[in-house]
Amino acid sequence: MRFPLASTVIVVIAALTAAGCILPDEMKQLEQDVSQMRRELDDVRQDQADAISELGRIEEQVAERLDDPESVSREDFADLAVQVQQIERDLSNVDQRVSDLNGRLADVAEDASQAREYARTTPAEPGIEGDAGNRTDPMAIAGGEMDYPEAQPDPQALYNAAYADYSKGNYELAISGFQEYQEKFPDKPNADNALYWVAECRFSQGDFGGAIRGFDDMLSRYPDSDKAASANLKKALAYLEQNDIQRAILQLRYVHGSYSGTDEARIARDKLASLGAPV
């Protein structure tokens, strides 16, 4: 079974964010919604894998019993038939859940359009995102020619475009965009998020050492960021990917103790339990 959800995510993020069509608060909510949908999709995939595994087990039972027909009763076949029907219902439910997720994303994407390059090069409106006080007067004349300032990209459009690249798996482009945003607009509200997503890109590329350094960079510059809990948890997961179990356990304990009551603390606790390590 193929899941079209991932491609729908790409359309939504690329269309809405790259075009600069959404405001910062809407962008934050969209990031949260997409993350939630990805978690739900992971659950759906696990349910499907479990159902298929169970179906395979039943097929093996049938094959074994057919080798010895005398050991098979009508009741045995009836039980197997009931189990197969239940699995078919489970798979049908999986299909419906995927369809529901796609429908939710399709609603978001209804009137969006993609314009990533436009977003990267669109200048900020004076007095809105740009620093109008430091702009060169466009009427200043040097050598008889108009002295126009160099156009600056719109901060929110630049951030949105980088996030669109991240969502599509274009990690190098995303890293470039997020780094440009952070370098040009270090005091903007999303500057900490930009560094966080740079590290997330490294993690997705399998560069776990680079991801750890990236999360450390973000945490050192923006210790009070609302992404701090996520960054610390992702550091622990990166240590696990490196098979550095001791550091992973220490980091998971730090997350559990420092961010109590958060989803990150709950995940840290569950990871510690799976490792057989006390909290």
N, C-alpha and C positions, 0 to 999 in steps of 0.2 A: 504494500500500500504506500502511495506517495503522499507526502504532506505538503500542500501548497502554501502553508502558513508562512514559511520563511520568505518566499518570493513576495507575498503580500506585505510583509514587514518592510521589505526593501522599497516597494512602491510607495508606501505611506511615508516612511522616513525621508526618502530621496525627494519626494514631491513636496511635502510640507516644509521640511527643514531647509532644503537647499534653496528654495524660492524665498526664504526669509519671511514666510507668510504667518509665522506664529510668534507670539510674545514670549519673554523669558519665563513667566509663570506657566504658560501653556507648554513650553519646551520641557520644563522640568516634569510636568505631569505626563507628557508624552513619553519621556524617558522611563518614568515609573511604570506606565501602562505597558510599554513594550517589554520591560524586564519581567513584569508579572506574566505577560502572555508567553514569554519564553519559558518561564518556570512551569506554566500550565502545559505547554507543549512537551516539555521533558516528562511530565507526569503521564501525558497521553501516550507518549512513545513507550514508557515503561509498562503501562497497562497493556499495550498492544504486544510487547515482547513477552509479557507473562502469559497472555492468552495463547499466543502462538506456541510457546513452550509447552503449555498444558495440552494443547491439541497434538503436538508431537508425541507427548507421553502416552496419550490415549491411542494414537495410531500404532505405537509400539506394542501396547497391550493387545490390540486387535490382531496384529501380526503374530504375536506369540500364541494367542489362543487358536488362531486358525491352523497353526502347526500341529495342534492337538485337539481336533474337533470334539472328541468325546468329553473333554474337560469344560466345554463351553455350554452354558445353559441359556435358555431364552431370557432369563432374568439378567444374566451377565450382559447380553447384547442390549437389553432394554436400558440398563444402567449406563452403558457407554453412549447410547443414543441420547439420553438425557444430558449427559455431560457435554457432548458435542453441540447440542442445541443451546446450552447455556453459554458455551464459548462463542458461538455464532452471535448470540445476543450481546455478549460483551464487546465483540469486535464492531457490531453495529453501533453500540453506544460510543465507542472510540471514534467512529466515523462522524457521528453527530456532534461530538465535542469539538473535533477539528473544524467541522462546518461552522459551528457557532463562533469559534475563534476567528475564522476567516471573515465571517459576517461582521463581527465587531470592527475588524480592521478595515474592511471595505467601506463601512459607514464613515470612518475617519478620513479615508482617502477620496471621497466622492468627487470633490471639486478641485483637488490639488493638481499642480503641474510642476514639472521638474525644470529647474534653472540653476544648476550648481555654479557654472562659470559666471553667470550673471551675479549671483550672490557674492562670489569671491571678489568681484571688481566694483560692486556698487558703492559709491562714496556715501559716507554718513551725512545725514541732514544736519546743517549747522544748528547747534543748540539742543540736539537730541542725544546722539551717541558720541559725536565728535567733540573735540575740545575747541569750541569756537573762540575762546579767549586767546589761544595761541596761534590762530590761523593767520597767515600772511594776508594782508589786504589785497583782494583780487584786483583792485584798481591801481596798486603800486606799479609804477612804470620804470623799467630799467632799459636804457638804450632804445627808447621809443617803442618797446614791446610790452605787452601785458605780462606781469609776473604772477602767474597762477601757482598756488601751492600744489604740491604733489598730492594726488587723490589718495585718501585713506579708505580701506575697505570698511564697510559697516560692521561693527563688532558682533552684533547678534547674528547677522547673515553669515559672517565668517565662522562663528561657532556652530551654527546650524548646519552649514555645509560640511564642516569637519565631522560632525556627528552623523550626518548622512553617509559619509564615506566609511565611518566605523561600522555602521549598521549593514552596509553592503559588503563588508569584509575587505575594503580597500584600505588596509591598515597603514601603509606608508603614506598615502595621501592624507589620511586622517591625522596621523602623527604630525605631518607637516602643517596642517591647518590648525590643530590645537596648539602647537608650539608657536606658530605665528600669532595666534590670538593672545597667548599668555605673554609673549614678548612685547607686543604692541599695546596690550591693555591689561597690565598686571594688577590694576586696581579695580577692574570691572568685577561684577558679582560672579561671573562664571570663570574667573581666572584659576581658582582652585580646581574646579571641575575639569578644566582643560588639561591640567597636569594629571589629574586622576585618569582621564581617558587615554592619555598618552601611555600611562603604565598599563592600562587595560589592553591597549593594542599590543603592547609587548607580550603580555600574558597570552593573548589569543594567538600570537605568532609562535608561541613556545619558547620565547626568550625569557625564562623565569628569573634569571639573574637581573636582566634589564628591567623587568617588571618590579622586582623588589627595590632596585635603586630608584625607579620612577616613583613608587609609592613613598619611599623615604624622602625624596625631593619634595613631593607635594606636602607631606606632613611637616617637614621642617619649615617650609615657607608659609603654610596655612594650617597651623596646629589646631585652630578652632573650626576648621571646615566641617560642613555637614556631611562630607564624604569621609571623615576621619575613621569612623567605625568600619566602613566598607573597605577602605584602603588597608587598615590593619588586618582585617580578616583575609583579604586577598593576598597579603604578604604571607600569612600562615599557609594558605592553599598553594602558593608558589613554593614554599619550603617543602611541602608534601610532594609536589611534582618533582622536586629535586631529590626526593628521598632523604631529606634532612629531617628526620623524625623528631629529634630532640629540639631543634629550633622551632619546628612547627608546633610542638606541644607547648613550649614556652609562649609562643605568640598567641596560640588559641586561648591559653589561660589568661593572658593579658587582655584579650578582647572580651572574654567572659567576665572578667573582673572590672574592666573599665567602662563597659557599655551595657550595664545590666538593664534588662527589660527591652532590649532592641532585638530585631531579627538576627543581627550579626552575633549577638551573645548567645542566642538560642542555637544558631548553626554551629558556633564554636563549641558549645556544650555537647551537641550531637556528634561532632567530629572527634572530640576527646573520648566520648564513650565508644565510638567505633574503633578507636586506637587502643582501647583498654587502659586509658590514662585517667586518673582521678582529676576532678576539677580543682 
